[in-house]
Amino acid sequence: MTIRRSGLTLAAMPALLCALATAQQPLHTDTTAGSVPEVYKPTPSFDLTSIDKSANPCDDFYKFACGHFAANHPIPADQGATNSFYSLANVETQELRGILEKAEVNGSGRSPNEQKIGDYYHACMDEAGINQKGLTPIEPLLKRIDSMSTEQLPAIVGDMQRMGISVFFSYGEQQDFKDATKQIAEIDQGGLGMPEKDFYLRTGPKDVELRKDYVAFVTKILTLSGASPSEAATQADAIMALETSLAKASMGVTERRDPEKVYHLVPVATVADVFPEGVYSKFETAVHSPHVTELNDTNPAYLPAMIKIVSATDLPTLKAYLRFHLISAFSGNLPKPYDEATFDFYSRDLRGVKVQQARWKRCSSAVNHSIGEALGQVYVKQYFAGDSKAKMLQMVGDIEHAMGQDIDQLDWMSPETKVKAHVKLAGIANKIGYPDHWRDYSALSVKPEDAVGNAMRADEFENDRELNKIGKPVDHGEWGMTPPTVNAYYDPSMNDINFPAGILQPNFYDPKVDDAVNYGHIGAVIGHELTHGFDDEGKKFDAKGNLRDWWTPEDTRKFTAKTDCLVNEYSNFTVAGDQHVNGKLTLGENTADNGGLLLAYMAYMERAKKDNIDPSQKLDGYTQPQQFYIAWAQNWCANDRPESVRTQVLTDPHSPDKFRSNGPIVNQPAFASAFSCKSGSPMVPAKSCRVW
Ligand SMILES: [Zn+2]
């Protein structure tokens, strides 16, 4: 949790948590079907083929707007789900492939960045070379682990964390929650191979099965790397016991949403003293941290428990744990059997994916993940139309204006708090497309035949870049997502909203369609990110990005009653039979979806007035407001595998797609008149929720 950001969807950083997935009744869906397409196309901006005219929009708007989507869009065998985020991401990965295949061709004409992205891709694509090398690229570190004494453990943990492998705990940099001008170190829980704490502790049959799958996966990795089957099985059980103890000492995903609960600024000695003497400074040196005087100990109960657990674990188990995590982390660039074992657990067991993605897709994503601003520079030149930035700025302006009006109209907020809410709104910075200043990769060495080495050096480069920020002034131009990313985020410490070039493409933004459709798509996305500044987390940060209460207690009380309404509404939604949405975990995102849709609608109606557009004017038989709401719902048309939905509901702060569509719809006053729905119909209930 280096930086707390509220993305539109979960960033697909670790393969196990790709949360663009959604819930959907498995009606006419054959989830085993779906070959992998050769060529990708985005979903149409206004998708008439998904509309089910036999469904009554007042009864179930998702069924009306998306009813035919699943039948028309079988889930490709290499995905856990499909929706418009996946479709656009596939189109862009295809575009990245074109850029990378060109950059891959060795020639003196390449710029330094083209050399890096081309050679990174080339090495990653060289499956034959990768298979032939076996474990050789990680052999030096494996040998150090195998021969390690307890005294050498802290340096090895530091070296591995520098490669992005958070064994036992994690360490990084963040803006100080209470002084956003400062960048500080943070130490956090970590060390788990399954998605989060409760995967180790829940007792249902699916959970027990997944734990068996995980132990089988660990056993497989250890066997492949040289342990005898019985030795590997014993070690895997011991690793499971070790991680279960770490999980018990960890905070859960819902609790971690509260910034107060994960902020404990302490002198570094407070943390160092928890470790046996001398251990902390060895770790600090190995991880390449500057020496700090204070840091955020996110979960103060965790470190003492972790030290106790590690001290009570025998050395062979600690070695097996490190060995497993090292191999698992680099498995994508190791011989096929390692890669397949990792796929089997993280993609097949956790998300129901049937086949591994094509190598070109994974390598294109890997370049984007590792050196994304080098790749992004070429990407925006080729694919980011200049005029989309101007149009985006106009829409952002319209929606911020709507937020200002919305604040003025609230009947529950005191004038005092309203003044401060306006200050916060005015303080939000808008970032669109790509950074003004690109990241400098000149110190990073990328070689054409060294897939593992490239990944390691890129991770180390990124670790060092992050930790180097400690003690320095904040760079407000920095981006937390790469330009080709199909996503968006709000960062409470920066107080900025960010829209990468990747999401400013059809179907989210399309210069060829009516404003009504664009405001329902990207307009609501803008409203979503803006509302994050004022959701249950965002409200705790002020205009300057500091965790500081600017609300009167009475206004907070009224706000909480309103968000409780959303918690109840969403907790009643069920997926995959009887699994309930976690209303508390998803509260921030649900607040943002509800506020975002309302603000986008207000902004659209103003825009239509300014541009003399008659709202009753029809396209394909739908009025402008109807087009707006259909576009909104179609942001979330989805088809997904049950495993994928299950993992999403357990880990993801975003609600399943169907509820991202209908949850806010039932709370929109203008929806009923747009579709002439009678009050009391399922989409216009007598009681609804409204925060913003
Ligand atoms: Zn969000």
Residues whose N, C-alpha, C, O or C-beta is under 5 A from the ligand:
A	BS01	ZN	S6 G7 L8 E589 A592
